[in-house]
């Protein structure tokens, strides 16, 4: 893509997003129902992924006949979250309460007072972009968001502008390891989504919904090396259209002295926390993501997994 085309596409996307921001959120929520239903009907590929993921995750817990309806509800919620993106440009202190409510804020205050930095443990649940903006706005701090940049740079720049509009900063999670120690040492706040599939060399193999999932190991390594407060942070859409943002109590890390084992134990614990919140509102999670990708597990990883089960 030429630089001129890149600038043009970026400009056009900005015009579209700012134009859609004029549409009230409640209208967007109504539009999301037919659009999400249409997406469910025509996108066989992602419907199959979501159906397989949800069927396996809730095998023996949910009647198979109920899975299609749950998957359709998931498509509608994901569409709702996407259509809500432009409205984030209007988020401010005066209207914050019309977007979100908060629970467990005492855990955040205690974590910040500890003075060793905070690592938010989170997932692609509810409206995660709104959660990051609203939390920083409500409690008046800057969160450094560890993300993977989008492949389409014009959209990535627009999304970065939205993510940073309440003071947050975006860090490339692949290239920022050297910065993280400094930030945590300065009692800064970092957030990372830990619910996406990792390549074998970037992850560890631990259970998630009863199945082995390759999970990014960076979060667990940062937690063990730098001793920040690991604070679960999640959000779920409520019946009134607002999102309830919840801070769980901090995670007590396993520290046996065996780094490999501790990394496995802690990452498995992180997955259990994420799973707990997904179960509270299954339609709010990103089931269209191939979280459990079929691939050969290296022998070294299998040995670590065996040690975890001892």
C-alpha positions as a printed NumPy array, in Angstrom:
array([[  0.   ,   0.   ,   0.   ],
       [  1.425,   3.413,  -0.969],
       [  1.763,   6.148,   1.643],
       [ -0.858,   8.239,  -0.161],
       [ -3.371,   5.355,  -0.159],
       [ -2.62 ,   4.686,   3.476],
       [ -3.379,   8.305,   4.406],
       [ -6.55 ,   8.32 ,   2.316],
       [ -7.898,   5.142,   3.871],
       [ -7.043,   6.389,   7.347],
       [ -8.893,   9.644,   6.629],
       [-11.959,   7.844,   5.273],
       [-12.119,   5.502,   8.268],
       [-11.927,   8.484,  10.631],
       [-14.786,  10.201,   8.81 ],
       [-16.894,   7.039,   9.037],
       [-16.176,   6.474,  12.74 ],
       [-16.826,  10.099,  13.689],
       [-20.007,  10.08 ,  11.631],
       [-21.297,   6.93 ,  13.331],
       [-20.51 ,   8.489,  16.717],
       [-23.487,  10.78 ,  16.106],
       [-25.846,   7.792,  16.248],
       [-27.105,   7.124,  19.828],
       [-25.82 ,   3.93 ,  21.446],
       [-29.323,   2.634,  22.084],
       [-30.033,   2.877,  18.346],
       [-26.834,   0.997,  17.567],
       [-27.866,  -1.707,  20.043],
       [-31.163,  -2.181,  18.2  ],
       [-29.407,  -2.293,  14.827],
       [-27.008,  -4.921,  16.188],
       [-29.805,  -7.479,  16.564],
       [-30.655,  -7.868,  12.854],
       [-27.033,  -7.341,  11.78 ],
       [-25.733,  -9.914,  14.242],
       [-28.439, -12.35 ,  13.168],
       [-27.491, -11.813,   9.528],
       [-23.819, -12.362,  10.328],
       [-24.744, -15.609,  12.09 ],
       [-26.668, -16.846,   9.045],
       [-24.188, -16.003,   6.293],
       [-20.779, -16.514,   7.961],
       [-20.589, -20.316,   7.98 ],
       [-16.872, -20.332,   8.795],
       [-17.045, -18.388,  12.06 ],
       [-20.395, -19.932,  12.968],
       [-18.777, -23.363,  12.739],
       [-15.812, -22.262,  14.884],
       [-18.051, -20.72 ,  17.545],
       [-20.411, -23.699,  17.565],
       [-17.547, -26.189,  17.925],
       [-15.843, -24.121,  20.638],
       [-19.004, -23.662,  22.676],
       [-20.156, -27.267,  22.215],
       [-16.864, -28.611,  23.498],
       [-16.563, -26.066,  26.327],
       [-20.034, -26.829,  27.679],
       [-20.214, -30.531,  26.807],
       [-22.358, -32.275,  29.394],
       [-23.467, -28.959,  30.89 ],
       [-25.658, -27.519,  28.133],
       [-28.155, -29.314,  25.931],
       [-26.771, -29.566,  22.379],
       [-30.068, -28.169,  21.054],
       [-29.416, -24.926,  22.967],
       [-25.981, -24.275,  21.45 ],
       [-27.166, -22.624,  18.17 ],
       [-29.23 , -20.079,  20.096],
       [-26.281, -19.299,  22.358],
       [-23.976, -18.895,  19.372],
       [-26.454, -16.561,  17.681],
       [-26.659, -14.478,  20.872],
       [-22.875, -14.322,  20.846],
       [-22.841, -12.988,  17.271],
       [-25.348, -10.309,  18.267],
       [-23.286,  -9.275,  21.3  ],
       [-20.06 ,  -9.101,  19.275],
       [-21.873,  -6.97 ,  16.708],
       [-23.176,  -4.744,  19.496],
       [-19.678,  -4.211,  20.882],
       [-18.37 ,  -3.35 ,  17.404],
       [-21.173,  -0.876,  16.731],
       [-20.528,   0.742,  20.117],
       [-16.96 ,   1.634,  19.149],
       [-17.797,   5.043,  17.609],
       [-19.715,   6.037,  20.746],
       [-16.486,   5.716,  22.748],
       [-15.475,   9.033,  21.187],
       [-18.2  ,  10.649,  23.304],
       [-17.237,   9.001,  26.601],
       [-16.395,  11.524,  29.334],
       [-16.61 ,  11.968,  33.104],
       [-20.09 ,  13.457,  32.908],
       [-21.701,  10.562,  31.002],
       [-19.518,   7.698,  32.305],
       [-22.314,   6.316,  34.492],
       [-24.523,   5.841,  31.42 ],
       [-21.911,   3.486,  29.945],
       [-20.663,   1.436,  32.908],
       [-20.931,   0.529,  36.569],
       [-18.063,  -0.649,  38.793],
       [-17.653,  -3.371,  41.394],
       [-14.675,  -4.235,  43.615],
       [-12.857,  -0.915,  43.219],
       [-11.33 ,  -1.395,  46.675],
       [ -9.08 ,  -4.062,  45.147],
       [ -7.714,  -1.56 ,  42.633],
       [ -7.033,   1.039,  45.315],
       [ -5.216,  -1.528,  47.457],
       [ -3.175,  -2.686,  44.47 ],
       [ -2.076,   0.84 ,  43.61 ],
       [ -1.157,   1.582,  47.218],
       [  1.13 ,  -1.473,  47.312],
       [  3.506,   0.442,  45.055],
       [  4.849,  -2.415,  42.912],
       [  2.8  ,  -1.85 ,  39.786],
       [ -0.395,  -3.523,  38.631],
       [ -0.922,  -6.164,  35.945],
       [ -4.553,  -6.353,  34.854],
       [ -5.551,  -9.888,  33.892],
       [ -8.367,  -9.663,  31.354],
       [ -9.977, -11.173,  28.26 ],
       [-12.004, -10.35 ,  25.172],
       [-15.234, -10.299,  27.128],
       [-18.073,  -7.766,  27.003],
       [-16.788,  -4.514,  25.514],
       [-13.102,  -4.655,  26.385],
       [-12.26 ,  -1.395,  24.606],
       [-14.85 ,   0.487,  26.659],
       [-13.587,  -1.185,  29.84 ],
       [-10.043,   0.122,  29.347],
       [-11.193,   3.659,  28.593],
       [-13.781,   3.832,  31.369],
       [-11.509,   2.392,  34.074],
       [ -8.736,   4.905,  33.401],
       [-11.27 ,   7.736,  33.282],
       [-13.041,   6.742,  36.506],
       [ -9.938,   6.227,  38.634],
       [ -7.723,   8.841,  36.988],
       [ -4.695,   6.753,  36.045],
       [ -2.91 ,   5.773,  32.851],
       [ -3.035,   2.159,  31.727],
       [ -0.465,   0.761,  29.326],
       [ -2.305,  -1.643,  27.031],
       [ -0.26 ,  -4.563,  25.699],
       [ -1.739,  -5.336,  22.284],
       [ -0.844,  -6.803,  18.933],
       [ -1.14 ,  -4.112,  16.234],
       [ -3.703,  -4.757,  13.512],
       [ -2.34 ,  -5.875,  10.157],
       [ -4.35 ,  -3.099,   8.442],
       [ -2.404,  -0.015,   9.551],
       [ -5.02 ,   2.683,   8.708],
       [ -7.556,   0.986,  10.995],
       [ -4.896,   0.323,  13.621],
       [ -4.084,   4.035,  13.82 ],
       [ -7.738,   4.949,  14.245],
       [ -8.183,   2.288,  16.933],
       [ -5.039,   3.485,  18.713],
       [ -6.422,   7.041,  18.76 ],
       [ -9.624,   5.771,  20.397],
       [ -7.745,   3.605,  22.905],
       [ -5.592,   6.543,  24.011],
       [ -8.244,   9.245,  24.25 ],
       [ -8.645,   8.996,  28.056],
       [ -4.886,   8.945,  28.679],
       [ -3.985,   5.3  ,  28.136],
       [ -0.971,   4.236,  26.095],
       [ -0.653,   1.348,  23.649],
       [  2.396,  -0.936,  23.697],
       [  3.242,  -3.632,  21.174],
       [  3.189,  -6.707,  23.401],
       [  5.812,  -8.443,  21.26 ],
       [  8.364,  -5.617,  21.365],
       [  7.829,  -4.067,  24.8  ],
       [  9.358,  -6.574,  27.228],
       [ 12.236,  -4.218,  28.008],
       [  9.855,  -1.396,  28.911],
       [  7.633,  -3.411,  31.222],
       [ 10.135,  -3.779,  34.079],
       [ 10.653,  -0.018,  34.141],
       [  6.923,   0.711,  34.126],
       [  6.119,  -1.738,  36.916],
       [  9.029,  -0.383,  38.939],
       [  7.378,   3.028,  38.698],
       [  4.065,   1.624,  39.994],
       [  2.446,   1.937,  36.584],
       [ -0.568,  -0.057,  35.433],
       [ -0.458,  -2.529,  32.527],
       [ -3.258,  -4.568,  31.   ],
       [ -3.154,  -7.668,  28.838],
       [ -5.747,  -9.986,  27.316],
       [ -4.695, -13.567,  28.025],
       [ -7.419, -15.465,  26.19 ],
       [ -6.009, -15.839,  22.683],
       [ -4.089, -18.734,  21.206],
       [ -0.303, -18.459,  21.328],
       [  2.335, -20.062,  19.14 ],
       [  4.104, -22.912,  20.929],
       [  7.296, -20.877,  21.356],
       [  5.379, -17.966,  22.933],
       [  3.18 , -20.004,  25.217],
       [  2.665, -22.786,  27.706],
       [  0.126, -25.594,  27.406],
       [ -2.442, -25.464,  30.204],
       [ -6.157, -26.327,  30.553],
       [ -8.942, -23.973,  29.508],
       [-12.536, -25.206,  29.651],
       [-11.177, -28.714,  30.091],
       [ -9.072, -28.664,  26.924],
       [ -5.39 , -27.99 ,  26.429],
       [ -4.795, -24.456,  25.167],
       [ -1.501, -22.806,  24.304],
       [ -1.532, -19.662,  26.457],
       [  0.884, -16.715,  26.266],
       [  3.608, -17.111,  28.888],
       [  4.72 , -13.456,  28.98 ],
       [  2.086, -12.408,  31.501],
       [  3.111, -15.115,  33.943],
       [  6.804, -14.347,  33.505],
       [  6.265, -10.631,  34.176],
       [  4.271, -11.501,  37.285],
       [  6.963, -13.829,  38.643],
       [  9.958, -11.644,  37.8  ],
       [  8.726,  -8.211,  38.874],
       [  6.197,  -9.049,  41.62 ],
       [  3.419,  -6.632,  40.614],
       [ -0.124,  -7.046,  41.898],
       [ -1.998,  -9.288,  39.451],
       [ -5.55 ,  -7.946,  39.407],
       [ -8.349,  -9.615,  37.404],
       [-10.453,  -7.059,  35.51 ],
       [-13.518,  -8.036,  33.464],
       [-16.771,  -6.579,  32.164],
       [-20.161,  -7.989,  31.188],
       [-23.084,  -6.353,  29.399],
       [-26.146,  -5.825,  31.607],
       [-29.845,  -5.807,  30.731],
       [-29.934,  -1.996,  30.689],
       [-27.179,  -1.823,  28.047],
       [-24.452,  -0.723,  30.446],
       [-21.422,  -2.859,  31.261],
       [-20.535,  -3.958,  34.768],
       [-16.773,  -3.667,  35.275],
       [-15.5  ,  -5.918,  38.047],
       [-12.179,  -5.981,  39.896],
       [-11.576,  -9.365,  41.521],
       [ -9.267,  -9.773,  44.524],
       [ -5.586,  -9.959,  43.553],
       [ -4.17 , -13.312,  42.49 ],
       [ -1.818, -15.037,  44.925],
       [  0.989, -16.421,  42.802],
       [  2.553, -19.854,  43.18 ],
       [  6.265, -19.374,  44.061],
       [  7.904, -22.75 ,  44.688],
       [ 11.299, -21.74 ,  43.327],
       [ 10.843, -23.925,  40.241],
       [ 10.202, -21.261,  37.602],
       [  8.898, -23.636,  34.924],
       [  6.442, -25.277,  37.278],
       [  5.374, -21.94 ,  38.766],
       [  4.781, -20.552,  35.295],
       [  2.54 , -23.497,  34.432],
       [  0.638, -23.389,  37.735],
       [  0.057, -19.642,  37.596],
       [ -0.955, -19.581,  33.938],
       [ -3.418, -22.406,  34.596],
       [ -4.818, -20.347,  37.485],
       [ -5.154, -17.316,  35.198],
       [ -7.124, -19.442,  32.731],
       [ -9.445, -20.611,  35.503],
       [-10.193, -17.014,  36.43 ],
       [-10.926, -16.097,  32.818],
       [-13.131, -19.176,  32.451],
       [-15.073, -18.2  ,  35.585],
       [-15.974, -14.809,  34.127],
       [-16.861, -16.23 ,  30.712],
       [-19.265, -18.636,  32.407],
       [-21.066, -15.662,  33.957],
       [-22.066, -14.458,  30.465],
       [-21.052, -16.931,  27.727],
       [-22.578, -14.799,  24.975],
       [-20.111, -11.992,  25.82 ],
       [-16.906, -13.85 ,  24.898],
       [-15.05 , -14.145,  21.573],
       [-16.108, -17.682,  20.661],
       [-15.333, -17.039,  16.974],
       [-11.612, -17.079,  17.839],
       [ -9.833, -20.407,  17.299],
       [ -8.632, -20.587,  20.904],
       [ -7.934, -24.324,  20.748],
       [ -5.999, -24.597,  17.506],
       [ -5.193, -28.169,  16.507],
       [ -1.424, -28.426,  16.363],
       [  1.248, -30.815,  17.502],
       [  2.479, -30.146,  21.009],
       [  6.307, -30.249,  21.24 ],
       [  7.774, -33.035,  23.374],
       [  9.283, -30.529,  25.822],
       [  5.886, -28.946,  26.349],
       [  4.305, -32.357,  26.927],
       [  6.838, -33.084,  29.682],
       [  6.003, -29.781,  31.401],
       [  2.292, -30.556,  31.157],
       [  2.896, -33.989,  32.699],
       [  4.77 , -32.364,  35.577],
       [  1.848, -30.018,  36.154],
       [ -0.506, -32.952,  36.638],
       [  1.652, -34.616,  39.312]])
